[in-house]
Amino acid sequence: MQRSRQEHKQGTQNAHDINDVVKQVTNFPNYRSERVYIYSNDKQDGTYSAAQYVNSNSIIKRGVSGIGLEECHINYCITNINERNNSIDFIYGGVPHKVNLPIKNYETITDLFTAIVAIMESAVAGVDPFTFTINDDCTVDFETDAQFQFNNCSFINFGESVHGLYYTSTTVTKFKTVPHLQYTSFIDIAITDITNSQLAQSTYGKQQRFNTIAHIGRVHVDDVIKIPRKIVKKYDSKINYFPYRHRSLNSLAITLYDEYNNSLFTKVFESTSGETIELQNLKYSIILNTVF
């Protein structure tokens, strides 16, 4: 069947130019596809958020022409307030103060802001200057009895998705904020080794720190606040394939990024013998679909 090449733009009523038609093409599924299973416990080096995998028999076989993300299973045990976002630096009444918010997974807005007020008031001993009010429209009013301002700190830089608080250009006595209690709203998956021949690449609303050509998928974190939890995303109904140069690949590196463009938070434990052990606050299984 012949169709106008411009039909998708102008419809059929003006498609009368016999020289501007092409045969309608039906795309059939690839005749052969194979899966690549990547499990975080199989990493040879690095951390769970930036891991190196090695297989001498090849991870990606020669002859593969396209690769796409089919499934991602994540066991998620990262607290929404952790060592990366708990440092609070602020000015109250013209005096600078620094405190660290207790590290835990805050499951309610009340628990979170009660802890924020308590730790900040511990730095300004003898007064109770901070109060908060939870409103029906999901906002929180955070107020002080003197001029107040946040300084540059990890609490604001990497915690906005948890508490919604922000920097102001001048000192103020009231903030209105919307907390979401999430350490990160999504997880970006980047694998540079298999995407370096990609012809098209994902685009974003802001500049990314990672090489955008390495991006193979974005996994949105669900609305559950409790941990542990399991995040499962399946793309098998519409896998987004990208071109791959026909070559065998024996090693690859996978990096997971949070919404702040940092590699996903990981934690280590130092044993009594002095050995440093990475904890499995995040464990994942990724299935890639390859076509020949």
N, C-alpha and C positions, 0 to 999 in steps of 0.2 A: 504494500500500500504506500502511495506517495503522499507526503505532507509538506507544507511550506516550512522552511527553516525559521521563519519569523512568526509562526503561528502562536508560539508561547507568549509573544509580545502583543500582537495585533489581532488575535483571534482568526476565525476562518472567513469572515465576510470579505476581507480585502486580499485574500490569498489567491490571486488569479494569475500571477506571473509564472508561466510554465517553466521558465529558466531558473526559478528560485525554489525548486522542490527537491526533496531527497527521499529515499526509501525509508519507511518506518522500520526501525531496528528493534528487535526483541533481545534483551540480554539474558542469557541463561546462566545459572549458577556455575561457578568454577568446577571443573570436573574432578579436582582433587584438592583436599584441604587437610591440614594436620594441626594438632594443638601442641602448644609449648606450656608446660606446667612449671611455675616458678613459686617455690615455697621459701619464705623468709628464713626458716631454720637451716636451709641448705647453703646459705651464704658462706663464702670462703674468707671474706674480709669486710671491714667497714662496720657500720651500725645498721640497725634494722631500717632506719630512714635513709641511709645512703650505703647500699650493700653491693658487693662485687660477687658475681656468680661465675663458676668455671666448670666446664664439662669438656674433657679432651675429645669426646666423641661428637662434639658439636651441639650447641644449643639451637641454633638456626641452621637448617640444612641448605646446601647449595641447590639452587633451582627455585627457591622461594621468590615470588615476585611481589607479594603483598602481605602485610602484617596488620592485624587489628586487635584491639582489646575486646575479649569476649566476656570474661567474668572477673570480678574482684571480690574476695572475701577478706574482711579485716576484723580481727579480734582487737577491740579498742579498750584500753585501760588507762588512758591519759587523763589526769585530773584537769579540770578547767582552770584552776589556779595551780601553777607549778613553778619550778625554779626559773623558768624563762620569763614569767610575767608577774611576779609577786613583789617586786621592789617598788616602793612608793616614795617619791621625792616631792615634797610640797612646801609652800610658804604659807604660814599662818601668822597674822598680825605682824608681818614684816620679818619674821624669823624663819629660816629654813629648817626643815626636819626630814629625816629619812627613817623609814620603817619597812619591815617585810611582812606582808600578809601571810598568815598561816597557810601552808600548802595542803589542800584537800580538794575534793570534788564537791562544790557547793550546788545542791540540788534545788534550792529555793532562793528567790530574790531576798526574802527576809534574812535567811542565814548569811548570804553573801554580804549584804549591806550592814548587818549587825556586826560582822567580823571586821569590815572596813572601818566602821565608826570606832570600834573598840581599839583596834591597833593604832589608829591615828590619834585617838585621845590619850593613849599611853605615852605618846611623844610630847604632849603638851600637858604635863602633869598639873593637877590642881584645878582644872576646868573641864567642862563637858560641852565643847562648842559645836559639836557636829550632830545633826539630826537628819532623818530621812522619812519620807512619806511615800507609800506605794499607792498609786492612783488606779482607777478602773480602766484607763485607756492604755495600760501596759507601761506607762511612764513612772519614773521615780523622781521625786524632788529631793535633792541632796543640798542641805543648807548649813551655813556656818554663822557664828555671831560676830565674826570679824572678817576683814578682807583676806581672801584665800586664792591660791593659784597652784596648779600642778607644775612642777619642773619636769625637765626631760627625764623619763624613767621607763623601765620595762613594763610597769603596770599599765601605763597609757599606750606605749608604743606597740605592745603585743597582747593587750588584754581587752581591747575595745569590744570584741565580740562577746566577752563575758559580762562586763559591767556597763558598757556604753559611755563611760566617762571620757572626757576629752580635755585638750589644752584650751586655754583662753588667752587672748592677747593682753588682757589686763587682769588685775585682781577682781574677784567677784565675791558675792555672799550666797549665791544660789546657782545650782546646776539642775537642769531637767534632762533626764537621760532615759534610754530604753535598753535595759539589759537583756541579753539572749542566753546567757549561761553556757556558751559554747567556747571551748578553747580555739577551735577553728571551724568555719562554716563548710569548708571543703578541703579535699586533699588532691593535689596535682601529682600525677605520675609522669616522670620523665625518664626516658631510656635513650641516651644519646647514641649508643652503639648501633642501634637498628634504624634510626631515623635520619642518619646523616645524608641520605639521598632523597629525602622527602621533597616533592615538588610543591605541594601546598602545605600550609601550616596553620595552626589555630591562631586566632587573634583575640585580644583581650582589651578590656576597658582601661587598663593602665599598664605601664611598663613592668615587665616581669624580670626578676633577677636571673632566672634560669633561661637557657637557650630555648626559645619558643619552638624551634624545629625539633627539639627533643621531646616535646609534650605528646603523650599518647592518650591521655584521658584525664577527666576531672571527676572525682567521686565526691558527691555531696553527702556530708555528714547528716544523719537523720536527726529528728528533733528530740530524741530520747536524751535525758540528762544523766541518768544513772549509769554507773559502770560496775562491772564489765558489761559490754554490749558487743553485738556482732553486726557489722555493716556488710550487706550483700548487695552487689550491683551486677545485673546481667544485661548484656548488650547484644545477645545472640540474634534478636529479631532485626537489628540494624547495626551491623558492625561497620565502623568507619575504618576502612583499609587505607594504608598509605604505601606508596611504592617502595620496594626494597631491591637493592642491587643484588644480583645473583651471586652470592658468595657464602661460604660456610663461616659460621661465627661460633667460636669456642668460649668466649667470655663476654659478659655484659655487666653494666652497672645500672642499678635502679635507684633513683632518688625520689623520695616523697616530700612534697612541700606543703606547708600550711598556707592559710590565706594571707599571711604577712610576708610571703616569699622567702621564708626560711625553711631549711630542712626540718621535717617534723620532729617534735621534741622527743628525745630519748633520755633514759636515766641509767646511771651506773651505780653499782654497789661495790664498796671496797671491803673485802673480807679481812678477817683478823690476821691473815698471813700477808696482807698487802696486795693481794691480787684484785685487779679491777674487772668486774663482771657487768656486762650490759644486761639490764632487766628487760623482760619481754612485755613492756607496757603496750607495745603494738606488735602484732604478728599478722602476717598476711599470706594469702595464696592468690596468685594472678594467673589467669589462663589467657594466653595469646592464641589467636587463630591465624594460621599461615596458609596461603594459597599458592599453588604452583602454576 
